[in-house]
Amino acid sequence: MSKHPMTVQGAEALKKELNHLKFVLRPSIVEAISEARAHGDLKENAEYHAAREQQSFNEGRIQEIEAKLSNAQIVDISKIPNNGKVVFGATVTICNVATDAELTYQIVGEDEADIKFNKISYSSPIGRALIAKELGDVVVV
């Protein structure tokens, strides 16, 4: 499987979520299952089935995060030299020539992308169009 770039901050956020899922949520779900089992018949025990469903979701998310972290190429963007070109981790201000509107984005990994925080994936159409461009280049997306 190929490695995918991820910023140090993105990796830290995933590790924090993973720790929460493993060491906070997992034990509370196990406790909820144990309590629900104590209620007797499991066939019609809604609490038991809900806790098992939550456990399944939690374990799936743990596996997903572990896979993402194992396939991540962690990039410390503070160590990337500024050569005037747009690279992974760069913060780029773009101007829509039709409307003169300016937008600023940071180019990050796929799992870090969040348009609310102006973070776009390097593999998104805009990210792919911007990579390797220089100041003043015209980009059509």
N, C-alpha and C positions, 0 to 999 in steps of 0.2 A: 504494500500500500504506500502511496506517495505521501510525502510530508507536506503539510500546509502551513504557511506562515501565520504566526500569531504574535501579537505584542506581549511584552512582559506583563502589562496591566491586564490584558485579556486572559492570560494563563493564570494570573493570581486570582482573578474573579472566578474562573472555573474551579480552581483549587478550593477557594472559600466555599463555593456552593457544594462541592463534593464533600468537604469536611462536615458541613451542616447536614447533608443527606445521610452520611454514614454515622455520625456520632451524636446527632440530636434527633433527627426524624426517625431513623431506623429503630433505635431503642424504644421510642414512644409508640411506634407502630406495633412492635413485638409485644409491648405491654398491653396495647389495645386489643390485640388478637387474644392474648392470654385471658384478659378480663371477659371478652366476649365468649370464649370457650367455656368459662365458668357458668355461663347462663344456661348451659344444657344443650338441647337439640340444635345442631348446626345447620340443618336443612332449611329452616325458616328463621334463622338468626341474622337479621339485617345488619346488625353491628359487626358481626363476624365477617360477613361477605364484604361490607364496606371497607373494613380494615385490611382484608386480604387484597382487595382491589387497589387500595392505597399502597400496600406493600409491593405489589406487582409494578405499579407505576414508578415508585421510588427506586426499586432495584433496576428497572429499565433505564431510568435517568442516570443512575450511578454508572452503569455499563457504558452508556452513551458518552458521558463526560470522561471516563477513563480512556475510552477509545480516542476521543478528540485530543486529549492530552498526550497520549502515546504517539499520535500521528502529527503532533504539532512541531513545527520548527520555530522555536522561541526566538524572536528578533528583538534585540534591545535597540530601539530606534534612536536612542541618544548616541549610539556609537556609529550610526550610518553617516558617512561624510556627505556634506552638502555639495553636490557637483552641478547644481543648477537644474537638475532633471527631477521630475516627479518619480518618487520611488515608494515602496511600501512604507507606511508609517508617516509619510509626508502630510502636512496640512497645506491644503491648496485652496486659494480663493479664485473662484471662476466668475466670469461676468457673462450674462446672457446678452448678446449683442442686440437682440431685438427689443429687449425691455430695459436694458441697462441695470438689471437687478444683479447684485453681487451675492454669492453664496460661498461659505467656507466649509470645506469638508476635510476630514482626516481619513486617509486610506488605511484600512485595517483588515484583519482576518475575517473570514466568513462568519465565524461565531460571535464576533465582536460588533458587527455592523448594527447600527441603531440610528435610523434617520432622525429620531427625536434629539439625538445628541450630535448630529451632523457627522456621523461615522458611517462611511460606506465601504463595502467590501472591495478588495482588489479584483475580485472576479465579477463584480457587477458591471453592467454595460458602461456606466460612467467611470468606474474605477479602471476598467480595461482601456478605455479611451484616453484616460489621463496619464497612465503609467508611461514613463520615458519622454513625456513632453517637457518643453522648456517654457520659461516665462515669455509670454507674447504669442505662443502658438495658438492657432485656431483649431478647436476640436469640435467635430460634429458627432452628436450622439443620437 
